[in-house]
Amino acid sequence: FEAVILGLVQGLTEFLPVSSSGHLEIGKVLLGVETSDDLLFTTMVHTATVLSTIVVFRSQIWDLLTGFFTGLKDWKISKNEDGSYFFSCNDQTDYLLKIAVSMIPIFIVGVFFKDFVEGLFGSITVVGFALLATAALLFFSDYASRPGRESIFPANDSRNGISYWQAFAVGIGQ
């Protein structure tokens, strides 16, 4: 019963702009689930989420992957008029490279700060404050992006609507 409830919490919050992991931790506390030996359960719940995401977005994922591999033959290193170099590639390759760049911060955190982050998730108080911080960020980003408001970011003419620096910033935020 507890596993079904926690699976529903994970599944229902994954596609919302909230922390599914944070809500899963709160659910464990509310249900009185022992969290010391739950790595397998948490891994399985997140695996199910990833698999469902792959099923829902299978067409877009397929288009990205086929575009990426067919675009590999078109990769070029070109030189700007100012002497700087840049990669020239198709949109799918560019998009996947930006996804890879956005994953650099979490890779660094996972490799070097894994134990520290796991220790933080052991405290429901820290999880609560993290959820409040996320709520505040979501509120202010929604408020700042309303029509008629001047953006604090310069106009973006980057391919796929996001630059590599912005992709990296998204990774830091995540």
Steps between C-alpha positions, in 0.01 A plus 500: 500500500778743594688422179189569291441834675864604463501389137194718437668795672807456280300452183261790557768750602763410237337697221410798717742787568565369851758268650376143466792382714413750773136394500605135506707569813204679664275207406740257666495702821121534502454127441769408752708312242851414620736692276829336591471205258285645225761546225355216291145635531603856416704376204207295369256791535735732312566231236126467443479877462781504245339214304162675495670821383670308220166349395320837501778681312617208284432680172694812600782292647522294180511816287779645718708182489464440128569868431804487725655196332422615147632844590837368620627492144424873464701615803747775421719729698469844347665832569310825566607833355638594843728195497304287747410142417158333517343163420265479208238225527129429443224599745463155658873469563508853641204424728652176633833672560318766704327226700845349567633841610203541735595168666856610588405663835306198626785272392740709708263498799441124463870417486639740759211578737289182493528420871428859601185518283378160624547625856284803425217280374505321834356813662135574430562858615758552225263344245224737616722806467618383158138468386426850630802636313384323183151647543646849540714460188203372299283788621757768416586348162129487412452857619805624307396326177147640478414681176592868502791459741845588380731201518814516710664279235611632163308393191587143414586429140674171585413189308222296665418805713775440754873566509761265642548732799125498563499119477776493761299740722196270469720215620612704800138581581398139472 
